[in-house]
Amino acid sequence: MNLKYVRDEFDLKQKEVAEILGVATSTYSIWETNTNIIPLNRLIKFCTYFNVSLDFVLGLTKTMHYDNMRNNIDYNLHRKRIKLLRKHSNYTQKYIANLLKTDPGVISRYEGGKTLILTAFLIDYAKLFNVSSDYIMGRIDKAISIEEEIKI
């Protein structure tokens, strides 16, 4: 994760970023040190505040900002894209659940928009389908390959 890199670029202290995210400094610290993974709603708030890509912060690409990147998340679009990626690959919910070591009901809730995808699962989806997490979450419209972005 590149939380610290972004924080350093803006010359902020952990305490200041924690205040921006509305969490304790100790909570933010464990996210920055990768002791615990940042929840998606806080990650989105972080990326929106600093106008950086989810992909960069998650360590999926070296691209800090995409052209025409929206700061807001389209929760309806993200559930549709999760389902579309799965169906396009001819995977079942059960197959995805097995890969992610979870219950198929969890995948169903993500696709049905009943539950926001966990950050760890968003990373897994991006890697599995070789597509930008910003695309999955509706921040960009083009399904950019993260493998190609990493090569840049």
C-alpha positions as CSV (number, residue, x, y, z in Angstrom):
1,M,0.0,0.0,0.0
2,N,1.1,3.5,-0.7
3,L,-0.7,5.4,2.1
4,K,2.6,6.6,3.5
5,Y,3.9,7.7,0.2
6,V,0.8,9.9,-0.5
7,R,0.9,11.3,3.0
8,D,4.6,12.2,2.6
9,E,3.9,13.8,-0.7
10,F,1.5,16.2,1.0
11,D,3.9,16.7,3.9
12,L,1.3,15.6,6.5
13,K,1.7,13.8,9.8
14,Q,-0.2,10.5,10.5
15,K,-2.3,12.5,13.0
16,E,-3.5,14.9,10.3
17,V,-4.5,12.1,7.9
18,A,-6.2,10.3,10.8
19,E,-8.3,13.4,11.4
20,I,-9.2,13.7,7.7
21,L,-10.4,10.1,7.8
22,G,-12.1,10.5,11.2
23,V,-10.1,7.8,12.9
24,A,-7.6,7.5,15.7
25,T,-4.0,8.0,14.8
26,S,-3.2,4.5,16.0
27,T,-5.9,3.1,13.6
28,Y,-4.4,5.0,10.7
29,S,-0.9,3.9,11.7
30,I,-1.8,0.2,11.4
31,W,-3.2,0.8,8.0
32,E,-0.1,2.6,6.8
33,T,2.2,-0.1,8.1
34,N,0.0,-2.8,6.5
35,T,-0.6,-4.4,9.9
36,N,-4.3,-4.2,9.1
37,I,-6.0,-3.3,5.8
38,I,-7.8,-0.1,5.4
39,P,-11.6,-0.5,5.0
40,L,-12.8,0.5,1.6
41,N,-15.0,3.4,2.8
42,R,-11.9,5.0,4.4
43,L,-9.7,4.2,1.4
44,I,-12.2,5.9,-0.9
45,K,-12.2,8.9,1.5
46,F,-8.4,9.0,1.4
47,C,-8.2,8.7,-2.4
48,T,-10.9,11.4,-2.8
49,Y,-9.2,13.8,-0.4
50,F,-5.8,13.4,-2.1
51,N,-7.2,12.9,-5.6
52,V,-5.2,9.8,-6.2
53,S,-6.2,6.5,-7.8
54,L,-7.2,3.5,-5.7
55,D,-4.9,1.4,-7.9
56,F,-1.9,3.5,-6.8
57,V,-2.7,3.5,-3.1
58,L,-3.4,-0.3,-3.2
59,G,0.0,-0.9,-4.9
60,L,-1.6,-2.2,-8.1
61,T,-0.1,0.4,-10.5
62,K,2.3,3.3,-10.6
63,T,-0.5,5.6,-11.9
64,M,-1.3,8.2,-9.2
65,H,-4.2,9.7,-11.2
66,Y,-6.2,8.8,-14.3
67,D,-7.6,11.2,-16.8
68,N,-11.3,11.8,-16.2
69,M,-11.1,10.1,-12.8
70,R,-14.2,10.8,-10.7
71,N,-13.8,11.2,-6.9
72,N,-17.2,9.7,-6.2
73,I,-17.9,6.0,-6.3
74,D,-20.9,4.7,-8.2
75,Y,-22.0,1.9,-5.9
76,N,-24.6,0.6,-8.4
77,L,-22.0,0.5,-11.2
78,H,-19.5,-1.3,-9.0
79,R,-21.8,-4.2,-8.3
80,K,-22.7,-4.4,-12.0
81,R,-19.0,-4.5,-12.9
82,I,-18.2,-7.2,-10.4
83,K,-20.9,-9.3,-11.8
84,L,-20.0,-8.5,-15.4
85,L,-16.3,-9.4,-14.9
86,R,-17.3,-12.7,-13.4
87,K,-19.8,-13.6,-16.1
88,H,-17.5,-12.5,-18.9
89,S,-15.0,-15.0,-17.6
90,N,-17.6,-17.7,-17.3
91,Y,-17.0,-18.0,-13.5
92,T,-19.7,-19.0,-11.0
93,Q,-20.2,-17.2,-7.7
94,K,-19.1,-20.4,-6.1
95,Y,-15.9,-20.5,-8.1
96,I,-15.1,-16.9,-7.1
97,A,-16.0,-17.6,-3.5
98,N,-13.6,-20.6,-3.5
99,L,-10.8,-18.5,-4.9
100,L,-11.4,-15.8,-2.2
101,K,-11.9,-18.4,0.5
102,T,-15.3,-17.1,1.4
103,D,-19.0,-18.1,1.1
104,P,-20.8,-17.8,-2.2
105,G,-23.4,-15.7,-0.4
106,V,-20.8,-13.0,0.1
107,I,-20.2,-12.8,-3.6
108,S,-24.0,-12.7,-4.2
109,R,-24.3,-9.8,-1.7
110,Y,-21.5,-7.9,-3.5
111,E,-23.2,-8.4,-6.9
112,G,-26.6,-7.6,-5.5
113,G,-25.3,-4.3,-4.0
114,K,-26.3,-5.4,-0.5
115,T,-22.7,-5.2,0.8
116,L,-19.7,-3.1,-0.2
117,I,-16.9,-5.2,-1.3
118,L,-14.0,-5.6,1.2
119,T,-10.7,-3.9,0.3
120,A,-8.9,-7.2,0.2
121,F,-11.5,-8.7,-2.1
122,L,-11.3,-5.6,-4.4
123,I,-7.6,-6.2,-4.7
124,D,-8.2,-9.9,-5.5
125,Y,-10.8,-9.0,-8.1
126,A,-8.5,-6.5,-9.8
127,K,-5.7,-9.1,-9.9
128,L,-7.9,-12.0,-10.9
129,F,-9.5,-10.1,-13.8
130,N,-6.4,-7.9,-14.5
131,V,-8.5,-4.7,-14.4
132,S,-8.2,-1.4,-12.5
133,S,-9.8,-1.2,-9.1
134,D,-10.8,2.3,-10.1
135,Y,-12.7,0.8,-13.0
136,I,-14.4,-1.7,-10.8
137,M,-15.5,1.0,-8.4
138,G,-16.8,3.3,-11.2
139,R,-14.1,6.0,-10.8
140,I,-13.0,5.5,-14.4
141,D,-14.9,4.3,-17.5
142,K,-12.1,2.4,-19.3
143,A,-11.2,-1.1,-18.1
144,I,-7.5,-0.5,-17.8
145,S,-5.2,-3.6,-17.5
146,I,-3.2,-3.4,-14.3
147,E,-0.5,-5.6,-15.7
148,E,0.2,-3.1,-18.5
149,E,0.1,-0.2,-16.0
150,I,2.7,-1.9,-13.8
151,K,5.1,-2.2,-16.7
152,I,5.1,1.6,-17.3
